[in-house]
Amino acid sequence: NTKIIMKRNSLFALLFALLVSACSSDGVYFSDFRDIDEAGWAKQQPFDFDFADSIVKPESDLVLQLRHDNYYPYRNLYVKIDYFKNGKQVSTSDVNVALADKFGNWYGSGLGGLYQLTVPLRSKVAPGQFDEVTIWHNLRQDTVKNIANIGLALVKNE
């Protein structure tokens, strides 16, 4: 069961990487995904994303990308996002990511029991505004299970 899930996650990540590389001229400037351990995402485990050389176009929007499976037990995922410049925190935001409607229907697109959702975070990100982003989950429980991957992307502002 574990091997099947890991193979499926690897295949999904590969497909996404191919999609991003195929679409990069159409508006994806940067994308980075982190795998979340099958044991869960611990509250004290941040995910760091380095943007030092990535924000070069002022028309970029920053989006959160999230993948979860059918067994995620909640409708939402609360995340805390810290923005850093030169090692100093310049801002923070708390984001309520709605994953399902009140009837339990998942938002986003799904493939083989995994669902991917893209959530806008910031519009028209200016070069030099920040160079690193850290994401933490902010639920009441210490460990969140059934989240497969989390990522950030810079996409063309439309």
N, C-alpha and C positions, 0 to 999 in steps of 0.2 A: 504494500500500500504506500509506504514512504517512498520507495523507488519510483513508483508510478507518478506520484505527485511531483517529485523532483524532476522527473523527465518531462512532465507536462509543463511545469514552470519554466524549465530550460527551453523547451520548444516555443512557448509563448514569448519568452524574452527574445529569442532569436528572430521570431516572426516580427516582433515589434521593432527590433533593430533594423531589420531589412526594410520595414515600412518607413521608418524614420529616415534611413539613408536614401530611400527612393523619393521621399517628400521634402528633403532638406531644401531644395531649390524652390519649393512651393510654400515655404513659411516656417519650417522648424529649424531654428538656428542651433539649438542645444537641447539634448535630452539625456538624462541620467536616471537609471533605475537602481534601487537597492533591494536585494532579496531579504525577506524577513524570515527568520528561522521558524521552522515548523512548530517548535515549542512555544512560540509566541513572541510578541513585541513587548519587552519589559519597559515600564514607565521611565526608568532611569537610563534607557538606551536611546541616545539621539542618533539621528542620521544626518551627516554633514555633507553638504554639496558645495563644491568650489566653483565660483563663477569668475575668477580673477581675469581670465582672458575671453570670456564668453559674451559679455554684454557689450556689443559693439554697435548695435543698431537701436536708436531711440524709439523705434516703433515696435519694440518687442514687448510682449505680454508674458508675465510669469504665470505658469499654471502648475497645479499639483496633479499628479497622476497616481491613481491608486488601483490596485487589483486585489480583489477578495474572492472568496469562494461562496458557495451556497450555504455554508454552515456558519457564516458570520452571524452572531446572535442578536445584533442590534440594528436599528434603522440608521444610526448615525455613527460617526467617528469624530471625536473632538481632537484637534491637533493644535499645538503651540508652535509657532514659527518665529524663530529669532533670526534677525538680519545683522550681519557684521561687516564692518569695513576696517581693514588693517588691524584685525584682532579685537576690535571694540564693538560692543553691541550698539547699533544705531536705532533699531526699532524692534518691536515684537507684535505679533498678532495672534489672536485665538480664532480658529476657524472651525465652524460646525459643518462637517461634510455630511450631507444627507445622502445616504446610500440606497434608501428604499422609501416608497410612499407608505401611507398609514395602513395599506392593505398587504404590505410585505413584497410588493413588486420592485425588483431591483432597478435602479437607474443605471445608465451607461450601457455598454455593449458587452455581450457575453460570448464565450467560446469554451465549450467543454467543461462547464461548471465554474469557470472563472469569469468574473465581471470586471471590466475596466471603466473607470470614471475619470473624467478630466474636470477640474474645478479651477476657475480663474482666481488668481490671488492678487496680482497687481497689473495695472494697465500702463503702457508706455514707460517701461522701466528705462531710466536714463543710465548711460554708461557712467561708472564711478559711484553710483548710488549705494551699492554694497558689493562685496566680493565673496561672501560666504553666507550660506543659509543652513540653519539647523532645524530639524523637525523632530518633535517629541509627540507621543500620544498623550492626551490629557483626559482620559477617562478616569473614573473613580477607582477602578480595579488596577492592580499592579501590572498584570500581563494580559494583553489582548491577543486572542488567537484568530486564525482564519483570515488574516490579512497576508497576502502572498508577497506583494511588492509595493514599494512607494517610490515615487520619482518626482523630479521637477523638470520642466521644459520651458524654453524660451521660444515663443511662437510669434509669427508676424501678426501685428495688430491689424484687425480688419474693420 
